[in-house]
Amino acid sequence: MNRYFSNFIFSLLVAVFFASCKESFNKISKSSDYELKYTKAVEYYEKTNYTSAEALFEELIPVFKGTERSELVYYYYAYCHYYLTDYALAGFHFRTFVRTFPASAHAEECAFMNAYCYYLSSPKYSLDQSDTKNAIQEMQNFVNEYPQSSRIDTCNILVDKLRAKLERKEYEITKAYFFREDWKAAIPACENFLKDYGESPKSDEMQFLIVKSYYLLGKNSIEAKKVERLEKSMVNYLKFVDLYPKSKFINEAESIYKECNRILNEKPKLK
């Protein structure tokens, strides 16, 4: 019984505390003492009560506009949205801060935070990657604007992670074409992957899939197109062997090459 009573008392005290906090916030919000509002907004911010801080800073933005306090109010306001994980809105306010206060000591920081918010908004690789591409562009914009920044290395690391996500997306799409037996679409998809991600660990697999796709496409083609496609498989095999002599796909690629050669040699070439 004592334990239940203690829990009841604790819950009651918590309820009273939060009710008191809400009453205090409402009283501050309705006050016309803007210095008090500013002091309390900073206090809320430092105590990580970003919801209350954001509400007060929002009220103070038009009040302090054109004053020395304006810059800091907006700086805190942008970070409130960031800590509340509303990255789209935070990024917007970081960008606005840079445009509004370009000479600020916080301008470079906010320019980076804008790009970082884009980075945080980038979804997992299986979803639409528009935000990922925007994040890469914003990171590049930051590097171009602040080439001497100490944050350049961080930008490069983040861009590498973003590009890896785009690479994974492109890889999965390309493999899907192949496994759907859409070899005609798989070939240009593999070629585009190699063009965009030539240094990828998956590049040998993509070159191999070109070899295999031309073989399967040729093997299942009408006679008028069979020779050309099988020959392209063989040409791409030679390229594959030259570029990736130690690839794990080398044995299968060699078997395909021999099979193409056998098919072509057992019937006369079409004119």
Buried (B, 14 or more C-beta within 10 A) or exposed (E): EEEEEEEEEEEEEEEEEEEEEEEEBEEBEEEEEBEEBBEBBBBBBEEEBBEBBBBBBEBBEEBBEEEEBBBBBBBBBBBBBBBBEBBEBBBBBBBBBBEBBEEBEBBBBBBBBBBBBBBBBBEEBEEEBEBBBBBBEBBEEBBEEBEEBEBBEBBEEBBEEBBEBBBBBBBEBBBEBBEEEBBEBBBEBBBBBBEEBEEBEBBBBBBBBBBBBBBBBBBEBEEEEBBBBBBBBBBBBEEBBEEBEEBEBBEEBBEBBEBBBEBBEEEEEEE
